[in-house]
Amino acid sequence: MIVNAKGEVLAVRDRLDGPGIVMGDVVPAPTKQQVPYHFWLHKKGPLPAFAWNYQRLHGKRWYSKYMVTSGKTASWRN
């Protein structure tokens, strides 16, 4: 679904229509206020912060082992 800033529906594709895309003409409008600097990254509690960092470290290790980095070929491709 594509909806404009006024809440008007510009285009819709129902799940019953099967796979596909929706296209519509959207006219950009200036924003009324600035987006705050930390809009997307809000404060986390101790448990979410731990999970975030644990997964980040695990992801770095996995990526360096299985993906191509600095000219090396990934081990799963050999």
N, C-alpha and C positions, 0 to 999 in steps of 0.2 A: 504494500500500500504506500502510496506517495500522498502526503498531506502538506498543504502550504501553511504559512505562518498563521493564517486566520482559522485553521482547523478544517478547511474545505478539502475534501478528498479529490485528488487529481487523477489518480489511476489506482486500480485494484486488480489483483489476481487471486482468486480463491484457491485454496489447497486442492479442491476437487478438480480444478482445471489441469492438474498434473504439473510436471516440471516446466519452468519457463521463467521469463523475466517480466518486469513491469517497467514501462517507460512513460514519462510525462514531462511536460514543459514547466519548469520551475523558474520563476523570476526572482533573482536574488534581491534582497532588501537589506538596507543598512541595519545593523543591530542598534538597539536602544541604549545598551550599556556594555562596558568592557567585561570580558570574561575574566574572572579572578585567576591569578597566576597558578594557584594550586587547585584549580577546578577539577581536574581529572584525578589527581593523586591526593586522597584524603588521609588523615591520620589513621594508623592501624593500631589495634591493641597488641599486647605481647604475643598471643597465640598466632594471629594472622601474620605478624612480622616474622616470627620464627618460621612458619610454613613458607612464606614468601622467600626468605633467604635460603632455607633448606632446598626448596625446589630450584632456585636459581643456581646454587652450587651443583646440585645433581645434574641439571640441564647443561651446565658448562662442561662437566666431565663427560656426559653422554655425547655432546656435540663434538668435542675434541676427539673422541674415540671413533665415532661413526660417520662424521661428515668431513668433507674436504676442507682443510685449513692450511694455509701457507705453503701451497704447492704439493702437499702430501695427498696420496690417494686414500680414500676411506677404506677401512678394512672389509666392510661388507661388499664392496664392489670387486675385490680381488678374488 
